Amino acid sequence: MNWSRNHERCTSCKTTLFKHKGNGLCAKCYPIDREIKKMKSLNEKKLDIYIIKNIFIPDIPKLKSKDVRTQKEIIQKEIEFKKLRYLRQYGCIESGDIVVNIVLLENILNDIRGRIIKNNDNL
């Protein structure tokens, strides 16, 4: 059974973890996509206000020295990085784009568990 009528999984984060919202996007990615589209439609003056209110970029003067199109591309990458990073990583694992070594992962978790139990006496 498909995740949506036309898509096997979210076209942005590649997961089926959340329900389909629209345009091939899940309920987590859809509002982010709308935010990006809204930001792209802003004029230069409103873009400056948007940057101040919504984006943390350490060197804002450097960003503002670029043309508006480049500013919007940088802001889009920043939005995607901050809001979609973990979803995309999970989606790559879920879709099989990243192979997870389960045995190694289990050994790491058992090692962590052992350290917690060992140090629990000192708490």
Summary of the structure (lengths in Angstrom):
residues: 123
radius of gyration: 20.3
end to end distance: 49.5
largest distance: 60.6
contacts: 299
relative contact order: 0.12
helix: 61%
strand: 4%
